[in-house]
Amino acid sequence: MKKYFIIYDILIVILSLFIVLDTFVIPKEGVKVNSSNSSSLGDGEYSDTSYKDDNIEIEISTIRVNDTDVYFADIKLSSINYLKRAFANSTYGKNITQKTSEIASEVNAILAINGDYYGFRNNGFVLANGTIYRSTSNSNEALLIYNDGRFEVVNEDDTNLELINDLYQAFSFGPALIDNSKISVSKGEEVGQAMNSNPRTAIGIIDDLHYVFVVSDGRTSESVGLSLYELAEVMEDLGCEIAYNLDGGGSSTMVFNGEIINNPAGGRNNNSERSVSDIVYIGY
């Protein structure tokens, strides 16, 4: 009888190991995506902290909030078509990852931040550049971006993505930080088991075709990190009508003109980029 218990225990261990590998490690390639791949990062005027051409204006600033460095990019576009999403290895699938800077380089992004790490989950809306890849709910607040450039926050459980017209992007992480120009998170609210002070990534809309990308450092001796409420206060101060929390922690990365401008806390020894499944970027 003891022998059978040992065999049972071994099978349980093997099954548990497979589940962990299947969830976090084993790539599952799905749909190959034709990513935008312009010949250059952009033919406009660059400085260390800005970019401008006929369609895109970007101004990047750094502020100090609660003992934390926060980087924000003020973005004005002539069309929402310049706010794009790209997948790691140009492929939609589970556990397919690359560093934010690598994905940004492949699509010649002018500016990029990490996305919602859709490949870490089996459910949750995934809509990229007008194409729906996944429409099952993860019971999150989702961010919808329409073809006219406006933002909307919806509850996935109450929303049928397939029935909504004129959608351009959809992200599933959250929560919403600002809705109707008001902070929509409480002071104690957090994402899952996340720490109260974390590196953070967020996207917001200020006005028509006027957006902001925000990334904060954290988990270092130089920067403590922000709570969700503190991040919401930053987005409120920037004048956002709607702001949405994207994947944070070790994923939080901002890349401008091919250079990482924040201090990512992912990877080994918490001093390098974490590989992610997707980015949000500005480019052609």
N, C-alpha and C positions, 0 to 999 in steps of 0.2 A: 504493500500500500504506500509506503514511504517513497518508493521509486516513482509511482505515478504522480505524487505530489511534486516531486522534483522536476519531472518532465513538464507538468502543468506550469510550474513557476518559470521554467525556461521559455516555454511558449509565450507566456504573458510578457516576459522581458523582451523577447524578439518582436512581438506584436507592438508593444509600446515604443520600441526603438524605431520600427517602421513608420508608425504614426508620426513620430517627431520628425523623422527624415522627410516623410511625404509632405508634412506641413511646412517645414522651414527650409529644407535643403534641396530636395529633388526637383529639378526644373521640369515644368510641363509646358512645352511649347504649344502654342495655339495658332494665332493668326499673325502672319507676317504683315507688317505695316509699311506702307510707302511713306517714309518720313520726308518732310521738307528738307532740302539739302542745297541751299543757295551757295553760290560760288565763293562768298565771303561773309564775314561777320556783319557786314553792313557798310555801305559806301558813304555814310554821312560823316559828320564832324565828331570826333572823339576827343574827350579829355580823360583824365584819370577817374572822374566821377560823373561824366555826362556823355550823352550821345544825342545827335539830332540830325534828322533828314526830313523829307517832305511828309513822311507818314508816321514817324516815331520820334518822340522826345522822352528822354530819360534823365533824371537827376537823382544821384545817389548821395545820401547824407548818413552820418553816424551820430547817434545821441547816446548819452549815458543815463540809464534808468535803473534805479534800485540796484546800484553796484553791478550793472550789466551793460555791455556794449550791444546796442541795437542798430541794425542797418536797415534803412528803408529806401526804396526806389520809387520815386514819383514818376508815373508813366502816363503819357498822353498819346493817343493813337488816332489815326484818321479812319481806321476800320478795326473791328474786332478780329479780323482775320490775321492780324499780327500778334495776337495772344494765342499761343498754341500749346499743345501738349505732345510729349514724345515719350515712347516706351523704351526701356532698356533693350539693347540689341535690335531695335526696331521691331519688336515682337511682343504681342499681347499673350501673356501666359503667366502661370504661377511660378514663383521662385526664380524668375529671370531678372537678374539685377546687374547694374553697372553704377559706378559713381556718377553723381550729378554732373561733375565737370566733364566726364567722358561722354555722356549722352549729349550734353550741351555742345561739345566739340563736333560730334557727328552730325548734328543738325545746324551747325553754324549759328547758334543762338547768340544774340547780342547780350541778352540778360536772361538768367535762368535761376530758378529755385527748385528744390525738391518738391514732389507732388504729394499724393495721399497714400503711397505705398500700397496700391490696390492688390498687388500680388501676394501680400501677406495674409489675405483673407479669401474665403470662398464665395462670399456674398458682398453686396454693396454695389451701388451704381458705378459703372464705368462707361463714360461717353467721351470720346476724344475726337476733336476736329470734325464733328458732325456725324460720327459713326458710333452706334451703340454696340458695346462689346459685352456688357453684363447689365441686366435690369432687375436682378433679384435684390431684395431688401436685406440690409444688415442692421435694420432698426436704428440707423443713424439719422441725424440731420444731414441732408445732402445740399450741396451748392450747385445750382443750375445757372449756366451762362447761356444767354440767348444770342441769336444771330444779329440782333440789333445792339448787343453789348451790355444789356442790363443783367443784373444778378437777381436771383431769387433763392431763398432758403426754404426747403420743404422737408417734411418727414417722409422717409422712404416707405414706411409702412402704409402711408396714406396716398402714395403717388404711383401711378402707372407710367413709367418712363416712355413706354412705347406709344402712348396716346398723346404725348405733348409735342406740338409742332414747333418748328423753328429753334430747336435746341442745338447748341454748338459744343458745349462742354458740360460734364457733370462729375463732381468729386464727392467721394464718400469718406469722410473722416469726422471733422467737426470737433466741437460744436460751433454754431454760429457765435461770433464774438459781439458783433453789432448787428442789429436789425432795426430798420426804420430810424436810424441815427441814434439809437439808444443801446447801451450795454445790455447784452442778453444772457450773460453768465453771472453766477453768484460768486462771492468771494471765496467760498470753499469748494467750488466745482472743479473737477479734474477729469482727465481722459484716462479711463481704466484705472490702472495701478500706478500711473505716472506720479513723479514727485511734484511737490508744490512749486519748486524752482527748477526750470528746465530750459534748455535751448528750445526755441520756438520758430515756427514758420507760419505765415499767414498771408492771405490775399484779401484786398478790399477794393471797393468801388467808391469814389468820391463824387463823381458826376458823370455825365455822358462821355463814354470812352476815356475816362480819366480814372486810373487805377493806382494801387500801391502794392508792392511786394515788401514784406517785412520779415527779417530773420534776426533772431537774437542769439547771442552766445550763451553759454552756461556750462556748469559742471567743471569749471576751471578756477584757478586761484585769482584770475583777473575778472571773471564774470560769474556771478552766482546763478543767473538764469531768472526767468520770469514765471509767475503763476499765470493761469489762464486769465484771471481777472486783471492782472497787471498788463498782460498783452492786450486785452480789450481796451484798457485805458489808453494805451499807445495808439491803437487804431481809432479810438474816439478823438483823441487830440489831433490826429492827422485829417480828421473831417470825413471819415468814412460813413456812408449811408448803410452799407452792409459790409461786414468783414467776417472772414471764415478761417477757422483754424485748420491747418494742414498737418501732415506728419511732422513731429518734432524730435526732440532728443538728439541722438547721434546722427539722425538724418538731416538736420537743419543745415542747409548750405545755400549760399548765394554766389553765383558766378557772373562776372561782368567782363566782357571783352576777352574771354578766355582765361581769366584769372579768378581764383577763389578770393573773395574779399572779406569773408568772416573767418572765424576760427572753429571749424567743425569739431564736435566732441565724439565722433564715432570712430570706427576702426579700432585697431590695436592701440592700447595705452591712451585711449580717449584723446588723441591728438591728430586724427586724420578723418577723411571722409568715410561715411558708411555707404555701401552700395545700396541702391534703391531701385524700385521698379519703374519709376516714371518721374518726369519733370514737367514744370510749367515754364514756358519761356516766351520771350519776345524776339521775333525774328521774321525772316522772309521764307 
